[in-house]
Amino acid sequence: MAVFVVGDVTVPHATEMIRKYFGNLKNPVNERPRTDYRIAPYADKKTMVITDFEASSYRFSLLFPARTTAKQQTWPTSVNSLSGTFSYKA
């Protein structure tokens, strides 16, 4: 579980609110197993062009092939994985 705090708030106040609303949560005794769903990498290149004459803006999407990655097992590896997702590294 992760909690993100965004806005005009001080660290002590945010910490207090997080502890107030989430402090009593505990890991379950009999944790359910996580199912790892695999997606096969793309076998070939495909292109699709869709035109909507009523659209008021443009959008371009570039999708990369699905690749197998290591499962996130520990808190530090999960944080490292998320940090690349939510922030831009120049």
PDB file of N, CA, C and O in Angstrom:
ATOM      1  N   MET A   1       0.846  -1.171   0.000  1.00  0.00           N
ATOM      2  CA  MET A   1       0.000   0.000   0.000  1.00  0.00           C
ATOM      3  C   MET A   1       0.888   1.229   0.000  1.00  0.00           C
ATOM      4  O   MET A   1       1.961   1.229   0.603  1.00  0.00           O
ATOM      5  N   ALA A   2       0.451   2.253  -0.662  1.00  0.00           N
ATOM      6  CA  ALA A   2       1.176   3.515  -0.685  1.00  0.00           C
ATOM      7  C   ALA A   2       0.193   4.649  -0.465  1.00  0.00           C
ATOM      8  O   ALA A   2      -0.959   4.573  -0.892  1.00  0.00           O
ATOM      9  N   VAL A   3       0.642   5.686   0.191  1.00  0.00           N
ATOM     10  CA  VAL A   3      -0.168   6.879   0.409  1.00  0.00           C
ATOM     11  C   VAL A   3       0.622   8.060  -0.133  1.00  0.00           C
ATOM     12  O   VAL A   3       1.767   8.280   0.263  1.00  0.00           O
ATOM     13  N   PHE A   4       0.019   8.815  -1.032  1.00  0.00           N
ATOM     14  CA  PHE A   4       0.647  10.007  -1.582  1.00  0.00           C
ATOM     15  C   PHE A   4      -0.068  11.220  -1.027  1.00  0.00           C
ATOM     16  O   PHE A   4      -1.298  11.278  -1.025  1.00  0.00           O
ATOM     17  N   VAL A   5       0.700  12.188  -0.556  1.00  0.00           N
ATOM     18  CA  VAL A   5       0.137  13.420  -0.025  1.00  0.00           C
ATOM     19  C   VAL A   5       0.575  14.554  -0.940  1.00  0.00           C
ATOM     20  O   VAL A   5       1.769  14.765  -1.156  1.00  0.00           O
ATOM     21  N   VAL A   6      -0.387  15.271  -1.467  1.00  0.00           N
ATOM     22  CA  VAL A   6      -0.107  16.359  -2.386  1.00  0.00           C
ATOM     23  C   VAL A   6      -0.888  17.577  -1.935  1.00  0.00           C
ATOM     24  O   VAL A   6      -2.062  17.474  -1.578  1.00  0.00           O
ATOM     25  N   GLY A   7      -0.239  18.727  -1.951  1.00  0.00           N
ATOM     26  CA  GLY A   7      -0.960  19.949  -1.635  1.00  0.00           C
ATOM     27  C   GLY A   7      -0.228  20.800  -0.626  1.00  0.00           C
ATOM     28  O   GLY A   7       0.917  20.533  -0.261  1.00  0.00           O
ATOM     29  N   ASP A   8      -0.914  21.821  -0.192  1.00  0.00           N
ATOM     30  CA  ASP A   8      -0.347  22.783   0.751  1.00  0.00           C
ATOM     31  C   ASP A   8      -0.573  22.259   2.169  1.00  0.00           C
ATOM     32  O   ASP A   8      -1.524  22.649   2.846  1.00  0.00           O
ATOM     33  N   VAL A   9       0.322  21.367   2.602  1.00  0.00           N
ATOM     34  CA  VAL A   9       0.185  20.727   3.906  1.00  0.00           C
ATOM     35  C   VAL A   9       1.585  20.539   4.493  1.00  0.00           C
ATOM     36  O   VAL A   9       2.546  20.296   3.763  1.00  0.00           O
ATOM     37  N   THR A  10       1.685  20.651   5.785  1.00  0.00           N
ATOM     38  CA  THR A  10       2.987  20.460   6.442  1.00  0.00           C
ATOM     39  C   THR A  10       3.220  18.974   6.678  1.00  0.00           C
ATOM     40  O   THR A  10       2.274  18.189   6.739  1.00  0.00           O
ATOM     41  N   VAL A  11       4.470  18.602   6.810  1.00  0.00           N
ATOM     42  CA  VAL A  11       4.813  17.198   7.055  1.00  0.00           C
ATOM     43  C   VAL A  11       4.192  16.702   8.365  1.00  0.00           C
ATOM     44  O   VAL A  11       3.614  15.615   8.376  1.00  0.00           O
ATOM     45  N   PRO A  12       4.287  17.456   9.472  1.00  0.00           N
ATOM     46  CA  PRO A  12       3.666  16.950  10.713  1.00  0.00           C
ATOM     47  C   PRO A  12       2.147  16.746  10.583  1.00  0.00           C
ATOM     48  O   PRO A  12       1.605  15.764  11.092  1.00  0.00           O
ATOM     49  N   HIS A  13       1.465  17.679   9.901  1.00  0.00           N
ATOM     50  CA  HIS A  13       0.018  17.532   9.744  1.00  0.00           C
ATOM     51  C   HIS A  13      -0.313  16.334   8.856  1.00  0.00           C
ATOM     52  O   HIS A  13      -1.241  15.581   9.150  1.00  0.00           O
ATOM     53  N   ALA A  14       0.439  16.157   7.774  1.00  0.00           N
ATOM     54  CA  ALA A  14       0.211  15.017   6.881  1.00  0.00           C
ATOM     55  C   ALA A  14       0.454  13.704   7.624  1.00  0.00           C
ATOM     56  O   ALA A  14      -0.324  12.759   7.498  1.00  0.00           O
ATOM     57  N   THR A  15       1.533  13.653   8.396  1.00  0.00           N
ATOM     58  CA  THR A  15       1.842  12.443   9.168  1.00  0.00           C
ATOM     59  C   THR A  15       0.726  12.132  10.152  1.00  0.00           C
ATOM     60  O   THR A  15       0.332  10.975  10.300  1.00  0.00           O
ATOM     61  N   GLU A  16       0.218  13.154  10.821  1.00  0.00           N
ATOM     62  CA  GLU A  16      -0.876  12.978  11.781  1.00  0.00           C
ATOM     63  C   GLU A  16      -2.128  12.423  11.094  1.00  0.00           C
ATOM     64  O   GLU A  16      -2.769  11.509  11.613  1.00  0.00           O
ATOM     65  N   MET A  17      -2.471  12.972   9.935  1.00  0.00           N
ATOM     66  CA  MET A  17      -3.666  12.521   9.224  1.00  0.00           C
ATOM     67  C   MET A  17      -3.501  11.090   8.698  1.00  0.00           C
ATOM     68  O   MET A  17      -4.442  10.298   8.737  1.00  0.00           O
ATOM     69  N   ILE A  18      -2.308  10.768   8.209  1.00  0.00           N
ATOM     70  CA  ILE A  18      -2.063   9.409   7.728  1.00  0.00           C
ATOM     71  C   ILE A  18      -2.188   8.417   8.870  1.00  0.00           C
ATOM     72  O   ILE A  18      -2.810   7.367   8.715  1.00  0.00           O
ATOM     73  N   ARG A  19      -1.609   8.737   9.999  1.00  0.00           N
ATOM     74  CA  ARG A  19      -1.705   7.834  11.159  1.00  0.00           C
ATOM     75  C   ARG A  19      -3.142   7.719  11.653  1.00  0.00           C
ATOM     76  O   ARG A  19      -3.566   6.650  12.095  1.00  0.00           O
ATOM     77  N   LYS A  20      -3.895   8.820  11.581  1.00  0.00           N
ATOM     78  CA  LYS A  20      -5.278   8.812  12.043  1.00  0.00           C
ATOM     79  C   LYS A  20      -6.136   7.883  11.185  1.00  0.00           C
ATOM     80  O   LYS A  20      -6.916   7.091  11.714  1.00  0.00           O
ATOM     81  N   TYR A  21      -5.994   7.979   9.861  1.00  0.00           N
ATOM     82  CA  TYR A  21      -6.874   7.229   8.970  1.00  0.00           C
ATOM     83  C   TYR A  21      -6.338   5.857   8.550  1.00  0.00           C
ATOM     84  O   TYR A  21      -7.116   4.980   8.176  1.00  0.00           O
ATOM     85  N   PHE A  22      -5.026   5.667   8.609  1.00  0.00           N
ATOM     86  CA  PHE A  22      -4.447   4.411   8.143  1.00  0.00           C
ATOM     87  C   PHE A  22      -3.636   3.673   9.209  1.00  0.00           C
ATOM     88  O   PHE A  22      -3.165   2.563   8.961  1.00  0.00           O
ATOM     89  N   GLY A  23      -3.466   4.265  10.383  1.00  0.00           N
ATOM     90  CA  GLY A  23      -2.604   3.696  11.410  1.00  0.00           C
ATOM     91  C   GLY A  23      -3.048   2.354  11.956  1.00  0.00           C
ATOM     92  O   GLY A  23      -2.217   1.582  12.435  1.00  0.00           O
ATOM     93  N   ASN A  24      -4.326   2.058  11.897  1.00  0.00           N
ATOM     94  CA  ASN A  24      -4.829   0.802  12.450  1.00  0.00           C
ATOM     95  C   ASN A  24      -4.806  -0.360  11.458  1.00  0.00           C
ATOM     96  O   ASN A  24      -5.137  -1.490  11.820  1.00  0.00           O
ATOM     97  N   LEU A  25      -4.421  -0.094  10.219  1.00  0.00           N
ATOM     98  CA  LEU A  25      -4.387  -1.169   9.224  1.00  0.00           C
ATOM     99  C   LEU A  25      -3.229  -2.106   9.498  1.00  0.00           C
ATOM    100  O   LEU A  25      -2.114  -1.667   9.778  1.00  0.00           O
ATOM    101  N   LYS A  26      -3.496  -3.389   9.415  1.00  0.00           N
ATOM    102  CA  LYS A  26      -2.479  -4.420   9.640  1.00  0.00           C
ATOM    103  C   LYS A  26      -2.492  -5.384   8.471  1.00  0.00           C
ATOM    104  O   LYS A  26      -3.512  -5.533   7.797  1.00  0.00           O
ATOM    105  N   ASN A  27      -1.371  -6.040   8.227  1.00  0.00           N
ATOM    106  CA  ASN A  27      -1.315  -7.076   7.200  1.00  0.00           C
ATOM    107  C   ASN A  27      -2.177  -8.251   7.634  1.00  0.00           C
ATOM    108  O   ASN A  27      -2.188  -8.599   8.814  1.00  0.00           O
ATOM    109  N   PRO A  28      -2.899  -8.870   6.705  1.00  0.00           N
ATOM    110  CA  PRO A  28      -3.742 -10.013   7.074  1.00  0.00           C
ATOM    111  C   PRO A  28      -2.882 -11.200   7.491  1.00  0.00           C
ATOM    112  O   PRO A  28      -1.768 -11.380   6.999  1.00  0.00           O
ATOM    113  N   VAL A  29      -3.417 -12.009   8.406  1.00  0.00           N
ATOM    114  CA  VAL A  29      -2.694 -13.182   8.881  1.00  0.00           C
ATOM    115  C   VAL A  29      -2.511 -14.182   7.740  1.00  0.00           C
ATOM    116  O   VAL A  29      -1.420 -14.718   7.547  1.00  0.00           O
ATOM    117  N   ASN A  30      -3.577 -14.429   6.992  1.00  0.00           N
ATOM    118  CA  ASN A  30      -3.527 -15.349   5.850  1.00  0.00           C
ATOM    119  C   ASN A  30      -3.593 -14.533   4.565  1.00  0.00           C
ATOM    120  O   ASN A  30      -4.650 -14.395   3.949  1.00  0.00           O
ATOM    121  N   GLU A  31      -2.450 -13.999   4.179  1.00  0.00           N
ATOM    122  CA  GLU A  31      -2.398 -13.147   2.999  1.00  0.00           C
ATOM    123  C   GLU A  31      -2.715 -13.952   1.739  1.00  0.00           C
ATOM    124  O   GLU A  31      -2.219 -15.064   1.556  1.00  0.00           O
ATOM    125  N   ARG A  32      -3.553 -13.370   0.872  1.00  0.00           N
ATOM    126  CA  ARG A  32      -3.893 -14.035  -0.385  1.00  0.00           C
ATOM    127  C   ARG A  32      -2.694 -13.994  -1.329  1.00  0.00           C
ATOM    128  O   ARG A  32      -1.977 -12.995  -1.373  1.00  0.00           O
ATOM    129  N   PRO A  33      -2.472 -15.063  -2.079  1.00  0.00           N
ATOM    130  CA  PRO A  33      -1.354 -15.049  -3.028  1.00  0.00           C
ATOM    131  C   PRO A  33      -1.633 -14.079  -4.175  1.00  0.00           C
ATOM    132  O   PRO A  33      -2.777 -13.910  -4.597  1.00  0.00           O
ATOM    133  N   ARG A  34      -0.573 -13.447  -4.670  1.00  0.00           N
ATOM    134  CA  ARG A  34      -0.702 -12.548  -5.814  1.00  0.00           C
ATOM    135  C   ARG A  34      -0.559 -13.353  -7.099  1.00  0.00           C
ATOM    136  O   ARG A  34       0.386 -14.126  -7.252  1.00  0.00           O
ATOM    137  N   THR A  35      -1.489 -13.171  -8.010  1.00  0.00           N
ATOM    138  CA  THR A  35      -1.426 -13.846  -9.296  1.00  0.00           C
ATOM    139  C   THR A  35      -0.604 -12.986 -10.253  1.00  0.00           C
ATOM    140  O   THR A  35      -0.864 -11.793 -10.408  1.00  0.00           O
ATOM    141  N   ASP A  36       0.371 -13.594 -10.881  1.00  0.00           N
ATOM    142  CA  ASP A  36       1.236 -12.886 -11.828  1.00  0.00           C
ATOM    143  C   ASP A  36       0.759 -13.205 -13.238  1.00  0.00           C
ATOM    144  O   ASP A  36       1.001 -14.299 -13.747  1.00  0.00           O
ATOM    145  N   TYR A  37       0.081 -12.245 -13.870  1.00  0.00           N
ATOM    146  CA  TYR A  37      -0.433 -12.443 -15.221  1.00  0.00           C
ATOM    147  C   TYR A  37       0.630 -12.033 -16.227  1.00  0.00           C
ATOM    148  O   TYR A  37       1.120 -10.905 -16.192  1.00  0.00           O
ATOM    149  N   ARG A  38       0.980 -12.932 -17.108  1.00  0.00           N
ATOM    150  CA  ARG A  38       1.999 -12.670 -18.116  1.00  0.00           C
ATOM    151  C   ARG A  38       1.350 -12.254 -19.434  1.00  0.00           C
ATOM    152  O   ARG A  38       0.335 -12.819 -19.842  1.00  0.00           O
ATOM    153  N   ILE A  39       1.943 -11.268 -20.091  1.00  0.00           N
ATOM    154  CA  ILE A  39       1.508 -10.818 -21.411  1.00  0.00           C
ATOM    155  C   ILE A  39       2.642 -11.121 -22.373  1.00  0.00           C
ATOM    156  O   ILE A  39       3.776 -10.695 -22.155  1.00  0.00           O
ATOM    157  N   ALA A  40       2.346 -11.841 -23.415  1.00  0.00           N
ATOM    158  CA  ALA A  40       3.376 -12.212 -24.377  1.00  0.00           C
ATOM    159  C   ALA A  40       3.838 -10.978 -25.156  1.00  0.00           C
ATOM    160  O   ALA A  40       3.026 -10.115 -25.490  1.00  0.00           O
ATOM    161  N   PRO A  41       5.138 -10.893 -25.444  1.00  0.00           N
ATOM    162  CA  PRO A  41       5.630  -9.769 -26.264  1.00  0.00           C
ATOM    163  C   PRO A  41       4.983  -9.786 -27.646  1.00  0.00           C
ATOM    164  O   PRO A  41       4.558 -10.833 -28.135  1.00  0.00           O
ATOM    165  N   TYR A  42       4.916  -8.616 -28.262  1.00  0.00           N
ATOM    166  CA  TYR A  42       4.332  -8.517 -29.598  1.00  0.00           C
ATOM    167  C   TYR A  42       5.141  -9.347 -30.581  1.00  0.00           C
ATOM    168  O   TYR A  42       6.371  -9.332 -30.548  1.00  0.00           O
ATOM    169  N   ALA A  43       4.455 -10.067 -31.451  1.00  0.00           N
ATOM    170  CA  ALA A  43       5.131 -10.921 -32.424  1.00  0.00           C
ATOM    171  C   ALA A  43       5.521 -10.145 -33.683  1.00  0.00           C
ATOM    172  O   ALA A  43       6.481 -10.506 -34.363  1.00  0.00           O
ATOM    173  N   ASP A  44       4.778  -9.081 -33.994  1.00  0.00           N
ATOM    174  CA  ASP A  44       5.100  -8.299 -35.185  1.00  0.00           C
ATOM    175  C   ASP A  44       4.717  -6.839 -34.970  1.00  0.00           C
ATOM    176  O   ASP A  44       4.073  -6.496 -33.979  1.00  0.00           O
ATOM    177  N   LYS A  45       5.120  -5.982 -35.912  1.00  0.00           N
ATOM    178  CA  LYS A  45       4.825  -4.554 -35.820  1.00  0.00           C
ATOM    179  C   LYS A  45       3.456  -4.283 -36.409  1.00  0.00           C
ATOM    180  O   LYS A  45       3.092  -4.850 -37.439  1.00  0.00           O
ATOM    181  N   LYS A  46       2.703  -3.420 -35.760  1.00  0.00           N
ATOM    182  CA  LYS A  46       1.368  -3.068 -36.233  1.00  0.00           C
ATOM    183  C   LYS A  46       1.191  -1.558 -36.158  1.00  0.00           C
ATOM    184  O   LYS A  46       1.745  -0.900 -35.278  1.00  0.00           O
ATOM    185  N   THR A  47       0.423  -1.026 -37.081  1.00  0.00           N
ATOM    186  CA  THR A  47       0.155   0.404 -37.117  1.00  0.00           C
ATOM    187  C   THR A  47      -1.345   0.607 -37.259  1.00  0.00           C
ATOM    188  O   THR A  47      -2.022  -0.142 -37.962  1.00  0.00           O
ATOM    189  N   MET A  48      -1.858   1.639 -36.575  1.00  0.00           N
ATOM    190  CA  MET A  48      -3.269   1.959 -36.681  1.00  0.00           C
ATOM    191  C   MET A  48      -3.416   3.472 -36.705  1.00  0.00           C
ATOM    192  O   MET A  48      -2.851   4.159 -35.854  1.00  0.00           O
ATOM    193  N   VAL A  49      -4.156   3.995 -37.655  1.00  0.00           N
ATOM    194  CA  VAL A  49      -4.444   5.420 -37.727  1.00  0.00           C
ATOM    195  C   VAL A  49      -5.951   5.579 -37.612  1.00  0.00           C
ATOM    196  O   VAL A  49      -6.709   5.011 -38.398  1.00  0.00           O
ATOM    197  N   ILE A  50      -6.377   6.360 -36.621  1.00  0.00           N
ATOM    198  CA  ILE A  50      -7.803   6.585 -36.397  1.00  0.00           C
ATOM    199  C   ILE A  50      -8.057   8.085 -36.513  1.00  0.00           C
ATOM    200  O   ILE A  50      -7.341   8.886 -35.912  1.00  0.00           O
ATOM    201  N   THR A  51      -9.065   8.463 -37.278  1.00  0.00           N
ATOM    202  CA  THR A  51      -9.381   9.873 -37.477  1.00  0.00           C
ATOM    203  C   THR A  51     -10.780  10.151 -36.966  1.00  0.00           C
ATOM    204  O   THR A  51     -11.724   9.421 -37.267  1.00  0.00           O
ATOM    205  N   ASP A  52     -10.900  11.220 -36.186  1.00  0.00           N
ATOM    206  CA  ASP A  52     -12.199  11.660 -35.693  1.00  0.00           C
ATOM    207  C   ASP A  52     -12.331  13.130 -36.059  1.00  0.00           C
ATOM    208  O   ASP A  52     -11.669  13.975 -35.457  1.00  0.00           O
ATOM    209  N   PHE A  53     -13.170  13.451 -37.031  1.00  0.00           N
ATOM    210  CA  PHE A  53     -13.282  14.823 -37.527  1.00  0.00           C
ATOM    211  C   PHE A  53     -13.923  15.752 -36.508  1.00  0.00           C
ATOM    212  O   PHE A  53     -13.831  16.970 -36.658  1.00  0.00           O
ATOM    213  N   GLU A  54     -14.564  15.223 -35.484  1.00  0.00           N
ATOM    214  CA  GLU A  54     -15.177  16.044 -34.450  1.00  0.00           C
ATOM    215  C   GLU A  54     -14.226  16.321 -33.283  1.00  0.00           C
ATOM    216  O   GLU A  54     -14.541  17.124 -32.406  1.00  0.00           O
ATOM    217  N   ALA A  55     -13.086  15.673 -33.269  1.00  0.00           N
ATOM    218  CA  ALA A  55     -12.130  15.854 -32.171  1.00  0.00           C
ATOM    219  C   ALA A  55     -11.570  17.273 -32.195  1.00  0.00           C
ATOM    220  O   ALA A  55     -11.325  17.842 -33.258  1.00  0.00           O
ATOM    221  N   SER A  56     -11.374  17.833 -30.999  1.00  0.00           N
ATOM    222  CA  SER A  56     -10.867  19.203 -30.899  1.00  0.00           C
ATOM    223  C   SER A  56      -9.388  19.247 -30.523  1.00  0.00           C
ATOM    224  O   SER A  56      -8.846  20.330 -30.303  1.00  0.00           O
ATOM    225  N   SER A  57      -8.735  18.108 -30.447  1.00  0.00           N
ATOM    226  CA  SER A  57      -7.312  18.074 -30.103  1.00  0.00           C
ATOM    227  C   SER A  57      -6.661  16.872 -30.772  1.00  0.00           C
ATOM    228  O   SER A  57      -7.327  16.039 -31.386  1.00  0.00           O
ATOM    229  N   TYR A  58      -5.339  16.806 -30.636  1.00  0.00           N
ATOM    230  CA  TYR A  58      -4.589  15.704 -31.225  1.00  0.00           C
ATOM    231  C   TYR A  58      -3.947  14.887 -30.117  1.00  0.00           C
ATOM    232  O   TYR A  58      -3.635  15.415 -29.050  1.00  0.00           O
ATOM    233  N   ARG A  59      -3.753  13.606 -30.367  1.00  0.00           N
ATOM    234  CA  ARG A  59      -3.058  12.757 -29.407  1.00  0.00           C
ATOM    235  C   ARG A  59      -2.255  11.720 -30.176  1.00  0.00           C
ATOM    236  O   ARG A  59      -2.716  11.154 -31.167  1.00  0.00           O
ATOM    237  N   PHE A  60      -1.054  11.492 -29.696  1.00  0.00           N
ATOM    238  CA  PHE A  60      -0.164  10.516 -30.302  1.00  0.00           C
ATOM    239  C   PHE A  60       0.249   9.527 -29.223  1.00  0.00           C
ATOM    240  O   PHE A  60       0.675   9.942 -28.145  1.00  0.00           O
ATOM    241  N   SER A  61       0.134   8.236 -29.483  1.00  0.00           N
ATOM    242  CA  SER A  61       0.542   7.214 -28.527  1.00  0.00           C
ATOM    243  C   SER A  61       1.566   6.302 -29.182  1.00  0.00           C
ATOM    244  O   SER A  61       1.377   5.830 -30.303  1.00  0.00           O
ATOM    245  N   LEU A  62       2.637   6.067 -28.470  1.00  0.00           N
ATOM    246  CA  LEU A  62       3.665   5.135 -28.923  1.00  0.00           C
ATOM    247  C   LEU A  62       3.734   4.027 -27.890  1.00  0.00           C
ATOM    248  O   LEU A  62       4.097   4.272 -26.739  1.00  0.00           O
ATOM    249  N   LEU A  63       3.391   2.815 -28.286  1.00  0.00           N
ATOM    250  CA  LEU A  63       3.360   1.689 -27.367  1.00  0.00           C
ATOM    251  C   LEU A  63       4.573   0.807 -27.593  1.00  0.00           C
ATOM    252  O   LEU A  63       4.888   0.454 -28.729  1.00  0.00           O
ATOM    253  N   PHE A  64       5.244   0.456 -26.528  1.00  0.00           N
ATOM    254  CA  PHE A  64       6.426  -0.387 -26.606  1.00  0.00           C
ATOM    255  C   PHE A  64       6.043  -1.848 -26.399  1.00  0.00           C
ATOM    256  O   PHE A  64       5.020  -2.136 -25.778  1.00  0.00           O
ATOM    257  N   PRO A  65       6.841  -2.758 -26.904  1.00  0.00           N
ATOM    258  CA  PRO A  65       6.529  -4.183 -26.711  1.00  0.00           C
ATOM    259  C   PRO A  65       6.496  -4.562 -25.228  1.00  0.00           C
ATOM    260  O   PRO A  65       7.230  -4.005 -24.412  1.00  0.00           O
ATOM    261  N   ALA A  66       5.643  -5.506 -24.908  1.00  0.00           N
ATOM    262  CA  ALA A  66       5.597  -6.016 -23.537  1.00  0.00           C
ATOM    263  C   ALA A  66       6.867  -6.813 -23.275  1.00  0.00           C
ATOM    264  O   ALA A  66       7.272  -7.641 -24.092  1.00  0.00           O
ATOM    265  N   ARG A  67       7.485  -6.559 -22.144  1.00  0.00           N
ATOM    266  CA  ARG A  67       8.699  -7.284 -21.780  1.00  0.00           C
ATOM    267  C   ARG A  67       8.533  -7.860 -20.380  1.00  0.00           C
ATOM    268  O   ARG A  67       7.873  -7.268 -19.526  1.00  0.00           O
ATOM    269  N   THR A  68       9.125  -8.993 -20.161  1.00  0.00           N
ATOM    270  CA  THR A  68       9.088  -9.607 -18.838  1.00  0.00           C
ATOM    271  C   THR A  68      10.000  -8.842 -17.899  1.00  0.00           C
ATOM    272  O   THR A  68      11.148  -8.554 -18.240  1.00  0.00           O
ATOM    273  N   THR A  69       9.503  -8.516 -16.731  1.00  0.00           N
ATOM    274  CA  THR A  69      10.299  -7.830 -15.720  1.00  0.00           C
ATOM    275  C   THR A  69      10.292  -8.660 -14.444  1.00  0.00           C
ATOM    276  O   THR A  69       9.434  -9.520 -14.246  1.00  0.00           O
ATOM    277  N   ALA A  70      11.256  -8.385 -13.594  1.00  0.00           N
ATOM    278  CA  ALA A  70      11.336  -9.095 -12.317  1.00  0.00           C
ATOM    279  C   ALA A  70      10.196  -8.644 -11.408  1.00  0.00           C
ATOM    280  O   ALA A  70       9.816  -7.473 -11.417  1.00  0.00           O
ATOM    281  N   LYS A  71       9.660  -9.561 -10.636  1.00  0.00           N
ATOM    282  CA  LYS A  71       8.614  -9.224  -9.678  1.00  0.00           C
ATOM    283  C   LYS A  71       9.204  -8.351  -8.568  1.00  0.00           C
ATOM    284  O   LYS A  71      10.340  -8.553  -8.138  1.00  0.00           O
ATOM    285  N   GLN A  72       8.415  -7.384  -8.116  1.00  0.00           N
ATOM    286  CA  GLN A  72       8.842  -6.506  -7.032  1.00  0.00           C
ATOM    287  C   GLN A  72       8.593  -7.238  -5.711  1.00  0.00           C
ATOM    288  O   GLN A  72       7.444  -7.452  -5.322  1.00  0.00           O
ATOM    289  N   GLN A  73       9.656  -7.615  -5.035  1.00  0.00           N
ATOM    290  CA  GLN A  73       9.518  -8.419  -3.831  1.00  0.00           C
ATOM    291  C   GLN A  73       9.674  -7.622  -2.538  1.00  0.00           C
ATOM    292  O   GLN A  73       9.088  -7.982  -1.517  1.00  0.00           O
ATOM    293  N   THR A  74      10.450  -6.554  -2.571  1.00  0.00           N
ATOM    294  CA  THR A  74      10.736  -5.832  -1.333  1.00  0.00           C
ATOM    295  C   THR A  74      10.304  -4.383  -1.453  1.00  0.00           C
ATOM    296  O   THR A  74      10.092  -3.877  -2.555  1.00  0.00           O
ATOM    297  N   TRP A  75      10.178  -3.729  -0.333  1.00  0.00           N
ATOM    298  CA  TRP A  75       9.795  -2.330  -0.306  1.00  0.00           C
ATOM    299  C   TRP A  75      10.777  -1.466  -1.091  1.00  0.00           C
ATOM    300  O   TRP A  75      10.319  -0.674  -1.914  1.00  0.00           O
ATOM    301  N   PRO A  76      12.101  -1.558  -0.899  1.00  0.00           N
ATOM    302  CA  PRO A  76      13.015  -0.703  -1.673  1.00  0.00           C
ATOM    303  C   PRO A  76      12.918  -0.914  -3.182  1.00  0.00           C
ATOM    304  O   PRO A  76      12.995   0.056  -3.937  1.00  0.00           O
ATOM    305  N   THR A  77      12.750  -2.158  -3.642  1.00  0.00           N
ATOM    306  CA  THR A  77      12.646  -2.366  -5.086  1.00  0.00           C
ATOM    307  C   THR A  77      11.331  -1.802  -5.622  1.00  0.00           C
ATOM    308  O   THR A  77      11.288  -1.313  -6.751  1.00  0.00           O
ATOM    309  N   SER A  78      10.277  -1.862  -4.843  1.00  0.00           N
ATOM    310  CA  SER A  78       9.006  -1.277  -5.264  1.00  0.00           C
ATOM    311  C   SER A  78       9.108   0.237  -5.355  1.00  0.00           C
ATOM    312  O   SER A  78       8.598   0.833  -6.304  1.00  0.00           O
ATOM    313  N   VAL A  79       9.757   0.865  -4.384  1.00  0.00           N
ATOM    314  CA  VAL A  79       9.925   2.319  -4.391  1.00  0.00           C
ATOM    315  C   VAL A  79      10.762   2.740  -5.593  1.00  0.00           C
ATOM    316  O   VAL A  79      10.429   3.713  -6.269  1.00  0.00           O
ATOM    317  N   ASN A  80      11.843   2.016  -5.864  1.00  0.00           N
ATOM    318  CA  ASN A  80      12.679   2.347  -7.015  1.00  0.00           C
ATOM    319  C   ASN A  80      11.886   2.226  -8.309  1.00  0.00           C
ATOM    320  O   ASN A  80      12.060   3.043  -9.213  1.00  0.00           O
ATOM    321  N   SER A  81      11.040   1.247  -8.412  1.00  0.00           N
ATOM    322  CA  SER A  81      10.225   1.063  -9.604  1.00  0.00           C
ATOM    323  C   SER A  81       9.231   2.206  -9.769  1.00  0.00           C
ATOM    324  O   SER A  81       9.056   2.725 -10.871  1.00  0.00           O
ATOM    325  N   LEU A  82       8.580   2.600  -8.677  1.00  0.00           N
ATOM    326  CA  LEU A  82       7.595   3.673  -8.734  1.00  0.00           C
ATOM    327  C   LEU A  82       8.228   5.027  -8.996  1.00  0.00           C
ATOM    328  O   LEU A  82       7.623   5.867  -9.664  1.00  0.00           O
ATOM    329  N   SER A  83       9.430   5.260  -8.487  1.00  0.00           N
ATOM    330  CA  SER A  83      10.052   6.574  -8.653  1.00  0.00           C
ATOM    331  C   SER A  83      10.279   6.893 -10.121  1.00  0.00           C
ATOM    332  O   SER A  83      10.208   8.057 -10.515  1.00  0.00           O
ATOM    333  N   GLY A  84      10.546   5.892 -10.929  1.00  0.00           N
ATOM    334  CA  GLY A  84      10.708   6.121 -12.359  1.00  0.00           C
ATOM    335  C   GLY A  84       9.381   6.344 -13.054  1.00  0.00           C
ATOM    336  O   GLY A  84       9.336   6.954 -14.122  1.00  0.00           O
ATOM    337  N   THR A  85       8.301   5.857 -12.463  1.00  0.00           N
ATOM    338  CA  THR A  85       6.982   6.001 -13.051  1.00  0.00           C
ATOM    339  C   THR A  85       6.403   7.391 -12.827  1.00  0.00           C
ATOM    340  O   THR A  85       5.768   7.946 -13.723  1.00  0.00           O
ATOM    341  N   PHE A  86       6.616   7.962 -11.638  1.00  0.00           N
ATOM    342  CA  PHE A  86       5.976   9.207 -11.282  1.00  0.00           C
ATOM    343  C   PHE A  86       6.843  10.444 -11.446  1.00  0.00           C
ATOM    344  O   PHE A  86       6.367  11.562 -11.250  1.00  0.00           O
ATOM    345  N   SER A  87       8.094  10.264 -11.798  1.00  0.00           N
ATOM    346  CA  SER A  87       8.959  11.435 -11.920  1.00  0.00           C
ATOM    347  C   SER A  87       9.740  11.377 -13.224  1.00  0.00           C
ATOM    348  O   SER A  87       9.970  10.306 -13.786  1.00  0.00           O
ATOM    349  N   TYR A  88      10.135  12.535 -13.681  1.00  0.00           N
ATOM    350  CA  TYR A  88      10.913  12.628 -14.903  1.00  0.00           C
ATOM    351  C   TYR A  88      12.378  12.763 -14.544  1.00  0.00           C
ATOM    352  O   TYR A  88      12.752  13.645 -13.771  1.00  0.00           O
ATOM    353  N   LYS A  89      13.208  11.898 -15.097  1.00  0.00           N
ATOM    354  CA  LYS A  89      14.644  11.963 -14.838  1.00  0.00           C
ATOM    355  C   LYS A  89      15.323  12.494 -16.085  1.00  0.00           C
ATOM    356  O   LYS A  89      15.237  11.881 -17.149  1.00  0.00           O
ATOM    357  N   ALA A  90      15.995  13.628 -15.963  1.00  0.00           N
ATOM    358  CA  ALA A  90      16.661  14.239 -17.118  1.00  0.00           C
ATOM    359  C   ALA A  90      18.005  13.596 -17.364  1.00  0.00           C
ATOM    360  O   ALA A  90      18.712  13.980 -18.296  1.00  0.00           O
TER     361      ALA A  90
END
